[in-house]
C-alpha cells in the first residue's frame, strides 16, 4: 500500500496516517448512521478520537511491512432500508473522505505558500505526503476485492444473482489481495491512478487561484 517508503518517512507521516484512518472510519460510521444504522454510534465510533479507530497491530504492520489497517466499523444491514445499495454508500464514504482530505491538504498548502513566503521545507513536504497518502488510501480501498470497500461498492451495483456469487468469493479475498500486493500488481494499478488524481487536484487548485 505504501511501497518505497523508509521507516523514518513512515514515522514522520505517522500522525497523518492516524488522521487519515480516523476520518476514513468515521466517515463509514456517519454514513451508516445517516442511513439508519446506529451500530457505529453505539460502539463509540462517531468520534475523532483516534484511539477508537486505529488498530495498533495494523499500525505496526504499516511500519514493518508498508501495509496495514484500521478497526473496521461494524454495520448491521438489518437496520438499512436498502441493504445492498446502502452498504455500497457506506463503503464508498471512506475513500471519498480520503480524496477530500487530499484535496484540502493541497489547498491548504497553496494558501500557506501564498501567505508564508519562507515556509519551512519540512512543512511543505509533510502536507504533500499527507495528500499523496490519502490519494493512495482512497484508491487502494476502492479495489474490488473483499474485504476492501471497493468490493461492497461493486456489490451494490451488481444484479442479485451476481451479487450472491461475488460475495461468496469473500473468503478468498484476503489471500487474493496479499498475492496481488506482493506480486506488485496493486502498485501497477494504483500509482498511475494516483498520479492522475493528484495532478487533477493540483490543476483544479491552480485554476481556483488563477
HELIX and SHEET records of a PDB file:
HELIX    1   1 UNK A    7  UNK A   12  1                                   6    
HELIX    2   2 UNK A   14  UNK A   34  1                                  21    
HELIX    3   3 UNK A   39  UNK A   42  1                                   4    
HELIX    4   4 UNK A   50  UNK A   52  5                                   3    
HELIX    5   5 UNK A   56  UNK A   65  1                                  10    
HELIX    6   6 UNK A   77  UNK A   79  5                                   3    
HELIX    7   7 UNK A   83  UNK A  115  1                                  33    
HELIX    8   8 UNK A  121  UNK A  141  1                                  21    
HELIX    9   9 UNK A  149  UNK A  157  1                                   9    
HELIX   10  10 UNK A  160  UNK A  168  1                                   9    
HELIX   11  11 UNK A  169  UNK A  172  5                                   4    
HELIX   12  12 UNK A  173  UNK A  182  1                                  10    
HELIX   13  13 UNK A  185  UNK A  208  1                                  24    
END                                                                             
